[in-house]
C-alpha cells in the first residue's frame, strides 16, 4: 500500500517532454532539422526547383544547386533566406548557408 506522502501528482507529457528533450540535447538538433524541412517554404517555387537542402551542421545549412548560375544568384540572396528560415523556425538556428553543385 502506498503512503499518502509518497504519491506524486502526475504531469501531462506535453509539459515534461520539452524539458526532457533539453536534458538529452535534442531541442537544438530538432530546431536545426526544421531548417532542412522548411527550406522549400522559405525560398519559394523557382528556387525550390533548382535546389535541395540536405543537412545542417553547427548552424551551417548545406544546399545542393543545379547550376553555377543559380549558385551565384543564391549567394546574393543568402542573407534574406537565412532571415526567412530563422523567422519560420522561431529562433536563430541558421547562421550560414553553403551552396554546392549537385
C-alpha positions as semicolon CSV with decimal commas, in nm:
position;residue;x (nm);y (nm);z (nm)
1;X;0,000;0,000;0,000
2;X;0,128;0,348;-0,087
3;X;0,156;0,611;0,177
4;X;-0,012;0,943;0,119
5;X;0,322;1,132;0,130
6;X;0,471;0,918;-0,145
7;X;0,208;0,987;-0,407
8;X;0,321;1,226;-0,676
9;X;0,096;1,434;-0,888
10;X;0,107;1,317;-1,249
11;X;0,209;1,577;-1,505
12;X;0,096;1,589;-1,868
13;X;0,351;1,455;-2,115
14;X;0,336;1,779;-2,311
15;X;0,483;1,963;-2,013
16;X;0,753;1,705;-1,944
17;X;0,875;1,645;-2,299
18;X;1,041;1,982;-2,371
19;X;1,246;1,960;-2,051
20;X;1,347;1,604;-2,129
21;X;1,448;1,692;-2,486
22;X;1,662;1,976;-2,348
23;X;1,818;1,743;-2,095
24;X;1,929;1,492;-2,359
25;X;2,034;1,762;-2,606
26;X;1,770;1,712;-2,874
27;X;1,596;2,050;-2,865
28;X;1,866;2,225;-3,066
29;X;1,901;1,935;-3,309
30;X;1,527;1,934;-3,375
31;X;1,529;2,310;-3,435
32;X;1,814;2,264;-3,684
33;X;1,626;1,991;-3,870
34;X;1,338;2,234;-3,915
35;X;1,569;2,439;-4,139
36;X;1,604;2,147;-4,380
37;X;1,232;2,076;-4,370
38;X;1,129;2,442;-4,415
39;X;1,375;2,519;-4,696
40;X;1,113;2,485;-4,972
41;X;0,867;2,708;-4,790
42;X;1,131;2,974;-4,725
43;X;1,264;3,002;-5,080
44;X;0,955;2,967;-5,298
45;X;0,880;2,771;-5,612
46;X;1,151;2,897;-5,852
47;X;1,440;2,837;-5,615
48;X;1,287;2,515;-5,483
49;X;1,305;2,365;-5,835
50;X;1,679;2,435;-5,854
51;X;1,792;2,342;-5,501
52;X;1,770;2,088;-5,223
53;X;1,856;2,143;-4,856
54;X;2,041;1,831;-4,746
55;X;2,171;1,873;-4,394
56;X;2,267;2,122;-4,126
57;X;2,576;2,110;-3,907
58;X;2,671;2,364;-3,642
59;X;2,429;2,620;-3,782
60;X;2,552;2,580;-4,141
61;X;2,286;2,463;-4,388
62;X;2,421;2,267;-4,687
63;X;2,220;2,311;-5,005
64;X;2,280;2,147;-5,343
65;X;2,218;2,360;-5,651
66;X;2,159;2,255;-6,013
67;X;2,387;2,508;-6,186
68;X;2,663;2,763;-6,126
69;X;2,428;3,039;-6,241
70;X;2,178;2,954;-5,968
71;X;2,455;2,920;-5,713
72;X;2,575;3,271;-5,793
73;X;2,221;3,410;-5,762
74;X;2,168;3,235;-5,428
75;X;2,486;3,381;-5,283
76;X;2,329;3,725;-5,327
77;X;2,004;3,609;-5,166
78;X;2,169;3,420;-4,879
79;X;2,111;3,674;-4,601
80;X;1,743;3,710;-4,693
81;X;1,699;3,331;-4,699
82;X;1,870;3,291;-4,360
83;X;1,645;3,558;-4,213
84;X;1,331;3,393;-4,356
85;X;1,431;3,046;-4,233
86;X;1,501;3,170;-3,881
87;X;1,167;3,353;-3,876
88;X;0,986;3,033;-3,979
89;X;1,171;2,831;-3,714
90;X;1,108;3,093;-3,447
91;X;1,468;3,133;-3,336
92;X;1,815;3,185;-3,478
93;X;1,927;2,842;-3,590
94;X;2,075;2,900;-3,936
95;X;2,391;3,108;-3,924
96;X;2,520;3,040;-4,275
97;X;2,434;2,853;-4,594
98;X;2,689;2,667;-4,806
99;X;2,582;2,606;-5,167
100;X;2,739;2,333;-5,380
101;X;2,672;2,182;-5,721
102;X;2,478;1,856;-5,743
